Amino acid sequence: MRSFINTMKYGDGKTKALMLSIAGLIVGALVLVVLAILLPMMNLFAVALVMIVIAIVLSQQYTFSDIRPYEELDEVTLANMLPEDVLTHYDEERLKMVFIRFRVRADHKPILIDRSEKHRINQVPAYIWVLKGQVHILLFEKTPREIVLPEMGFRVVRYRRNAPVNIKGEYVQMKKPSLLKKVFEDYLPQVHERGSGSVKRGFKNLYIIGDDIEITAKSAKNVFDMIDSNFEIDDKFTRSGEYGEEFIEMYKAYTLFRDQITDAVVYKNTVTRILDEMALSNMLDSALKHNLDQMMEVHFISEDYYKYCLEKRIALKKEQMKQMKKG
C-alpha cells in the first residue's frame, strides 16, 4: 500500500497510468467473480481470469519500487551513503581481485548510479556489462556488490529532469583522491542552480534504466552505446497533446544533445532528417508552420532550419506542378 501511495504521488505519468490500470483490472476481476457466484454465471469467471492474466502481464512491464523524493530518504538508504574514504581502499591490486571474482568482461563501462530505492543504492560508482541477455552491474560500495537484471528491462531509458541536489551529501566519496575517482569523476552530474541570493537550489538531470536505477547523464551515454535502448520522456510536453510526433522526437534529440550524450553532428543529422520528413509529408502548410513555430519557440531549431524546411516544401510543390503539367 505504501508503494502504491508513493508511486501515485511521486511517479511519472506513465507509471501512474500503469498502476491504475493494474488496480482497475484486479478490482474488476474481483467484482466479476462475486457476480459469477451470486448469479451464477460461469462465463464471468472466464472474463475475470482474462483480466487477471492481463494485470499480471502489465505488472511485468514495470517493477513498482517505493518511489519517494530525495528529501525523504529512509534511514537504511542514508546509512548506505558512502563515506568520503570508501573508494581509497580500492587500489590496483584489490581492483584486479574484484574483477576476477565477479568475472568482469573486458567491454565493461563505467556509470555513476545516483539512486535506486529498490536496490538500496545511493550515489555509487559502478561498472556495467551485458552477458547472455543479462545486465551485470558491479557496485563499488564498502564491499563490492553485483546485481544482475534481464536485459529486456533496459530496452527503454526514461528521463528525470531537475532532480533536487543534496548539496551536503553529493558524491562525498569522490572528494578524496583515489584510483576510482580518476575513472568516475568525469561522470559526475552537471548541477544547475535556480533562485537568487541565499535561496538558491541545485538540480540535475538523471536517466532511469532498469526498474528504478537513476544514473547521471554522462553515464547514460555508455548505456546507450552498450544496449539498444529507446529513449522516452514523460513530462508536460509529451503529455499535453499540444505537440506533434515530430516535436517530441526533436525534443528527445535536443535533450540528448544538451546533456552531451550525443554530439553536434548527430543532433544536426537528426534535425535535418525530421525537417525533411515534415517538408515531404502530407502535412498542411499551416500545420507545418505551426510545428516549426513551436520548435523555434523552445530553441530546438534556428531560423535557418525554419527557412530550410519551408524552402524544401516550396521546392517540392514546384516539382509536383512540373510533373502535373507533363502529365
Secondary structure, DSSP 8 states (H G I E B T S, - for coil): -HHHHHHHHHS-HHHHHHHHHHHHHHHHHHHHHHHHHHTT-HHHHHHHHHHHHHHHHHHTT--------GGG--HHHHHTS--TTTTTT--HHHHHHHHHHHT--TT-EEEEEEEETTTTEEEEEEEEEEETTEEEEEE-SSS-EEEEEEGGGGSEEEEEEEEE--STTSSGGGSS--HHHHHHGGGS---EEESSGGG-EEEEEEEEETTTEEEEHHHHHHHHHHS--EEE--SHHHHHS-S-HHHHHHHHHHHHHHTTSS-HHHHHHHHHHHHHHHHHSS--HHHHHHHHHHHHHTTSS-HHHHHHHHHHHHHHHHHHHHHHHH-
